[in-house]
Amino acid sequence: MNPRVKALYITALRSGEYEAGEYYLKANGEHSALGVLCSVAVMDGVVEWIPSHDEDGSYYVGKELNNILLPAEVLAWAELKSPQFELPSMTAKHYRSITMEEEDKTFKEIADIVEEEL
């Protein structure tokens, strides 16, 4: 992961500014952990949030109009390879993803994992 983006992302995850949500990158004022990274990309001028106008209150991001996984623009900016944001695990021989982690972790705990493993 790009070191500058990593620092911005960790700061955003620890900021307390984002309410944790499930499934969508951003919906009804809540963000997934991947959605927080997209919001950092929005603040950096990489992409824009686009309201979906669906009843679920979700937003799209990027040219692909994605509302669940990281779009290509954010992947390139953050220098990531997987739209699920894979993390090498110290305790497993396989990769795990941020989407797997956020089910039982706070954003601050996810920030710690990103800081330690990337």
Buried (B, 14 or more C-beta within 10 A) or exposed (E): BBEEBBEBBBEBBBEEEBEBBEEBBBBEEBBBBBBBBBBBBBEBEBBEBEEBEEEEBBBBBBEEEBBBBBBEBBBEBBEBEEBBBBBEBEEEEEBBBBBBBBEEBEBEBBBBBBBEBB
